[in-house]
Amino acid sequence: MLFLGMISETIFNYLLYSWIALAIIIFPVLLRITAPYGRHTSNSWGPVINSRLGWVLMEIPVIIVFTYFLFRNNNPISSPVLVFYGLFMLHYFNRIFIFPFRIKTNGKKIPISIILLALFFNVSNGFFNGYWFGENSNLYDNSWFSDPRFILGLLIFFT
């Protein structure tokens, strides 16, 4: 996925709609299946590794993929997009480098299958966000700083 060139808006939208459809399908499934990690740790889903290591491995690709697609074209990046990027990185810095080392795992393990599923999600998440902002930074001029969506989003983020 990292070697995609320019893709059309139509293809991007089809990929995004497929991603949304997948979420709609998976949501009710996940209400019935307890994923085997954390307090529900189990090796019934295959080989397991240290949960802290697993957490870092499954989260770190999102910052790499997002950064790659945002900056790959040398397109000018607007100030609001840089703020979005900074907030995204702040969120994932916490998820990668702080949270895994604060949780009390008591030596718990996480199945590699869960890590691979999370990896798929995070690579897709990084792609969709990075590609969108990298190709459409010009849609976010400085007027976004006073836009109610931006202000509300910041309030929700920091709350």
N, C-alpha and C positions, 0 to 999 in steps of 0.2 A: 504494500500500500504506500510506502514511503517514496516510491519512485513514480507516482502518478504525475503526469504533466498537466497541462491545462485541461480541465474537463468542462463540458458545457453546463450551463445552468440547469438544463433539463436533466442531464445525468445526475448532477448533484442533488436535485430535488427528488428524483426517483430513489436515490440512495437514502436520502433523509426520510422519505415516506416509508421506505422499507424498514428502516430503523424504528420508526414510530409504530409500524404494524407489528414488528417483532416484540416491542415492549407491550403492546396491547395483548398479544397472545401469551407472553410469558408471565404477565402480572397475575392472572388467576392461578396459573400453575404454581407460582411461588407462594401463594397463599396456602397451598396444600402440601408443599414439600419443605421440610426443614433442612436448610443447607448445613452441612456438617462442618461448622467452624465455630470458634468461640466456645460458649458453654455447651454447644451441641456437637463438639468435636467427635469425629468418627473416622475410621479408616475404611468404611464401607464404600467410599467413592474412589478408592485406589491409594497409591503410595502417598505418604504424608511427609512434610518437612516442618521445621520450626516455624511457628506462626508469625513471629516478628520478621524473619527473613521473607516468608511468603508475602506478608503485607507489603514490605518494601518492593519486592520483585513485581507484584501485580499493580502497584501504583506508579512506580517511577516512569514507565513508558509514556504516560499521558503528558508529562511536561516536555518530554523530548519531541513527541509527535506534534503537539500543539505549537511549540516553538519553531519546529521545522516548517510547518505549513504557513505559519504567520509571517515568517521572515524570508522564505525561500526566494521570493521574486524581487527583493529589494524595492518593493512598492513603498511609497511613503505611508507611514502608519500614523493615523491621527491620534491626538491626545486622549480622547475618550477610549479608543481601542487599547492604547497603552495602559489606561487605568483598568479596563476589563482584564487585560493580560496580567497585570500586577495582582489583581484580586484573585484570579484563577491560580496564579503561582503561589500566592500566600495560602490559599486553601489547600493546595496540593503539597506545599512545603510541610504544612501541619500533618497531612495524611501520610506523608512519606517519612519524615524525619523526626516528628515529635510524638504523634499518637502511638505508633507501634512500640515505642520505648516507655510509654506511660501505662500501657495496659498491663494488667496482672495476668499473665498467661499461665503461670505455674507449670511451665514446660509443655504446654499444649501444642498440638500440631495442627496443620491445615492440609487438606488434600491438594495435591498438585492439580487435580481437575478443577477445583474451585479457583485456584490461582489462574489457570488458563482461561476460564470463563471471565474472570475479572479483567484479565489482560486484554481479552477481546473487547470488552466494554470500554476499557480505558483507551485503547488504541483508536477505537471508533469515536469516542468522545473527543479525544485530542484532534483527530482528523476533522470532524465536523466543525468544531469551534475554530481551529486554526485556519482551515481552508476558507471558511466563511469570512472571518475577519481579515485574513490576508488578501482576499480578492475584493472585499467590499469595505475596506477601511474608510474610503471616501464617503460612505453613507453616514458616517458618524463624525460630524463636525463638532466644533466646540459648543454649539447650542445644546448638545446632549447633556452637558453639565447642569443645565437648568430644566431638563425634561423630567416630568413627574415619574416616568418609568425608571430613569436613572436614579433619581433621588430615593424612590421607594425601594428599588433594588439594593442600593447602598444600605438603607436602614435595615432591610431584611438580612443582608449579608452580615452586618456587624451585630445584629441582634442574635 
